[in-house]
Amino acid sequence: MFRLSERGEKIQQMFSAIAPRYDFMNHLLSFGVDRRWRKKMVRLLKFSDASRILDVATGTGDVVIEIARFTPSSVKITGVDFCPEMLELGRIKVLQSGYSDRIDFTVAPCEDIPFSDNTFDSATIAFGIRNVVDRKLGLAEIWRVVRPGGRIVVLEFSTPSSGIFRCIYYFYFRRLLPLIGGIFSRFRAYQYLPDSVLEFPSRKEFAKLLAEAGFHNIHIHDLTFGIATIFAGEKE
C-alpha cells in the first residue's frame, strides 16, 4: 500500500476538512465557470463503445458524472482519490445522478494507481495534479494504466498571459479568495490554493513533464483568458 509523504498527509487532511463545502466553494469562487471548463475537458476524451475511462483526483465526482453524460452507456468510468471523505460525497452524487451502474470509486493516490498496465482508454485529472507531491511519479502512473493509443487530459489552473488581467487575477487569488474561503470554509485551505497555483510549473514546463512521462502529440488549450488550461496528450 502506498504511504503518503508528510506533505501528502497534510494535503489529504486539508481536503478531508473542507470536503463538506468543497462543491459549494468551487462554484462560488469560480463564479460557476468551473462547470464549463470540465465540459470542455471531457469533450477531448478518446473512447469507443466499450471503453474504460479513469478520473484521477476525482474528488466529489463532478468529472466522472460529466464523463457519463458525454459517453455511451457501455462506457465504464472509475474515479480514484486519496481522500475517502471526498469519495463518500462522490458516491452520494453518483447515486443521485442515475449513472451508478457505470461509475465506481477507489481510494488511491495518483502516485500509486491500483490497476494493471494498459487498462484505460483515457484518463483525466481536473485541478488535482498540482496537489500531487511527486508529479513525475503520478504522471508515470497515469501513463502506465492508459492503453497504447489512449489519451490523458489534464485541467489545471494557470497564470493569465495578459498583464492587466494577470494583476486583477492575482489580487483576487491572493487577497479576496482566502477571505471568502475563510468565511464559508477554512481560511488556511483557501490560502493554500493560490500558493499551489503560483507554484505550479508554466505551461511549457508542464508539457515537458507530460513528454518525459511518455506522452506525445501534446496540445495546450487555454480557457477564460488563461485562468485555466487543458493539456491533452497521447500514449503511443
C-alpha positions in Angstrom: 0.0 0.0 0.0 1.3 3.4 -0.9 2.4 5.6 2.0 1.9 9.3 1.7 4.7 11.7 2.5 4.3 14.1 5.4 3.3 16.8 2.9 0.9 14.4 1.2 -0.8 13.6 4.5 -1.2 17.3 5.3 -2.9 17.9 1.9 -5.1 14.9 2.4 -6.2 16.2 5.8 -6.9 19.6 4.4 -9.2 18.2 1.7 -10.9 15.9 4.3 -11.7 19.0 6.4 -13.2 21.0 3.5 -15.0 18.2 1.8 -18.5 19.1 3.0 -18.2 22.6 1.5 -15.9 21.7 -1.4 -18.5 21.8 -4.3 -20.2 25.0 -3.0 -16.8 26.8 -2.7 -15.7 25.6 -6.2 -18.7 27.1 -7.9 -18.8 30.2 -5.7 -15.1 31.1 -6.2 -15.1 30.4 -9.9 -18.4 32.1 -10.5 -19.7 28.8 -11.8 -17.3 28.7 -14.8 -15.6 25.6 -13.5 -18.6 23.6 -14.8 -17.9 24.8 -18.3 -14.2 24.0 -18.0 -14.9 20.4 -17.1 -17.3 20.0 -20.0 -14.6 21.2 -22.4 -12.1 18.8 -20.9 -14.4 15.8 -21.2 -15.0 16.6 -24.9 -11.3 15.9 -25.5 -11.6 12.3 -24.3 -10.8 9.4 -26.6 -13.2 6.4 -26.3 -15.1 3.7 -28.0 -18.4 1.9 -27.1 -16.7 -0.5 -24.7 -14.1 1.9 -23.3 -12.9 2.3 -19.7 -12.1 5.8 -18.5 -10.2 6.8 -15.4 -10.5 10.1 -13.5 -7.7 10.7 -11.1 -8.1 13.0 -8.0 -11.8 12.7 -8.7 -12.8 14.5 -5.5 -16.6 14.5 -5.2 -17.2 13.1 -8.6 -18.1 16.1 -10.9 -15.8 14.8 -13.7 -17.0 11.2 -13.6 -20.6 12.3 -13.8 -19.8 14.7 -16.7 -18.0 11.8 -18.5 -21.0 9.6 -18.0 -23.3 12.3 -19.6 -21.0 12.6 -22.6 -20.2 8.9 -23.3 -22.3 5.9 -24.4 -23.9 3.8 -21.7 -21.5 1.0 -22.4 -18.5 3.1 -21.2 -17.3 2.3 -17.7 -15.8 5.1 -15.5 -13.5 4.8 -12.5 -12.7 7.6 -10.1 -9.7 7.5 -7.8 -8.8 9.9 -5.0 -6.6 9.8 -1.9 -9.3 11.4 0.3 -12.1 9.0 1.5 -14.3 11.8 2.7 -14.4 13.3 -0.8 -15.3 9.9 -2.3 -18.1 9.4 0.2 -19.7 12.6 -1.1 -19.0 11.5 -4.7 -20.8 8.2 -4.1 -23.9 10.1 -3.0 -23.8 12.4 -6.0 -23.4 9.4 -8.4 -26.4 7.6 -6.9 -28.5 10.7 -7.4 -27.2 11.2 -10.9 -28.6 7.8 -12.2 -25.1 6.7 -13.5 -24.2 4.5 -10.6 -24.2 1.3 -12.8 -21.3 2.8 -14.8 -19.2 4.5 -12.2 -17.1 3.1 -9.4 -14.6 4.7 -6.9 -11.3 3.6 -5.4 -9.3 5.2 -2.6 -5.8 5.7 -4.0 -3.2 8.5 -4.7 -2.1 9.4 -8.1 1.4 8.1 -7.4 0.0 4.5 -6.8 -3.0 3.8 -9.1 -4.2 0.2 -8.2 -4.9 -1.0 -11.8 -3.0 -3.1 -14.3 -0.9 -1.7 -17.2 -2.9 -0.6 -20.2 -6.3 -0.7 -18.6 -8.0 2.6 -19.6 -8.6 4.2 -23.0 -8.4 7.7 -21.5 -7.5 9.3 -18.2 -8.5 12.7 -16.8 -7.3 14.8 -13.8 -9.0 18.1 -13.1 -7.5 20.6 -10.6 -5.6 17.7 -9.0 -2.2 17.4 -10.5 -0.8 20.4 -8.6 -1.7 18.6 -5.3 0.3 15.5 -6.3 3.5 15.7 -4.3 5.6 13.6 -6.7 4.2 14.8 -10.1 6.7 12.8 -12.2 5.7 9.6 -10.5 2.0 10.5 -10.7 2.2 11.1 -14.5 4.2 8.0 -14.9 1.4 6.0 -13.2 -1.2 7.5 -15.4 0.9 6.7 -18.5 1.2 3.1 -17.2 -2.5 2.4 -16.8 -3.5 4.1 -20.1 -3.6 1.8 -23.2 -1.4 2.4 -26.2 -3.3 4.9 -28.4 -5.1 6.2 -25.3 -5.2 9.8 -24.1 -4.5 11.9 -21.0 -6.5 15.1 -20.4 -5.4 17.5 -17.6 -7.3 20.5 -16.5 -5.5 22.9 -14.2 -5.4 26.5 -13.0 -2.7 28.6 -14.7 -1.5 32.1 -14.9 -3.2 34.5 -17.4 -0.9 35.8 -20.2 -2.3 39.3 -20.3 -0.5 41.7 -17.9 -3.6 43.7 -16.9 -5.8 40.6 -16.4 -3.0 38.9 -14.5 -2.9 41.7 -12.0 -6.6 41.5 -11.4 -6.4 37.7 -11.2 -3.5 37.9 -8.6 -5.4 40.4 -6.5 -8.5 38.1 -6.4 -6.5 34.9 -5.9 -4.1 36.2 -3.2 -6.3 38.7 -1.3 -10.1 38.0 -1.8 -10.2 34.2 -2.3 -8.7 33.3 1.1 -11.0 35.8 2.8 -14.1 34.4 1.1 -12.9 30.8 1.8 -12.4 31.7 5.4 -16.0 33.0 5.7 -17.6 29.9 4.2 -15.0 27.2 4.9 -11.4 27.3 6.1 -9.0 30.3 5.6 -5.9 28.1 5.6 -7.2 25.8 2.9 -8.0 28.7 0.6 -4.7 30.3 1.3 -3.1 27.1 0.1 -5.0 27.2 -3.2 -3.3 30.3 -4.6 0.0 29.2 -3.3 -0.3 25.9 -5.1 -1.3 27.5 -8.3 1.5 30.0 -8.3 4.0 27.2 -7.5 2.7 25.1 -10.4 5.0 24.8 -13.5 4.4 27.0 -16.5 2.5 25.6 -19.5 5.7 24.8 -21.3 7.3 23.2 -18.2 4.2 21.0 -17.5 4.0 20.0 -21.2 7.7 18.9 -20.8 6.7 16.8 -17.8 4.0 15.1 -19.8 6.5 14.3 -22.6 9.0 13.0 -20.1 6.3 10.7 -18.7 5.9 9.2 -22.2 3.1 11.1 -23.7 3.3 12.7 -27.2 1.3 14.9 -29.5 0.7 17.2 -26.6 -1.8 20.1 -27.1 -2.4 23.1 -24.8 -5.8 24.8 -24.7 -6.2 28.0 -22.6 -9.6 28.8 -21.1 -11.1 32.1 -19.9 -8.1 34.4 -20.6 -5.7 31.7 -19.3 -7.1 31.3 -15.8 -7.2 27.6 -16.6 -5.5 25.4 -19.1 -6.3 22.0 -20.6 -3.3 19.7 -21.6 -4.0 16.7 -23.8 -1.5 14.1 -24.8 -1.4 10.5 -26.2 0.3 7.3 -25.5 2.0 5.5 -28.4 
